[in-house]
Amino acid sequence: MRANGWGRIAHLSSGLVEDGPPGASAYVTPKAGLHGLTRTMSRELAPAGILTNLVMAGVVVGDRQLPEAMLQQVSAAAATGRTTEAVEVANLVVFLCSTANGHITGELIRADGHFLTPA
């Protein structure tokens, strides 16, 4: 990437890092490290034309079968009232890694329908 003077990096994480739900310390700790890495890499690599961002994906059900009660709880916790579709996360990553993104770097972008961890 440095040799080409152009590159795009997209890390994937979770918004749970910001909400800090009880019992999730082992899950959120490495994700928090990615947040710091993304911000630091953006400062280090942007002068070389390499943009680095992080996408905090929401709950993506996909092929997983969640119990109905859990699915309802997760959906209700999002302002949009539903879980995140994998294609929504993918489309954001495609944009961030494309030539259409010429200036966005160091950002931690939530793609979760404004999910708030249920209390």
Secondary structure, DSSP 8 states (H G I E B T S, - for coil): -TTTT-EEEEEEEETHHHH--TT-HHHHHHHHHHHHHHHHHHHHHGGGTEEEEEEEE--B-TT----HHHHHHHHHTBTTSS-B-HHHHHHHHHHHTSTT-SS--S-EEEESSSB----
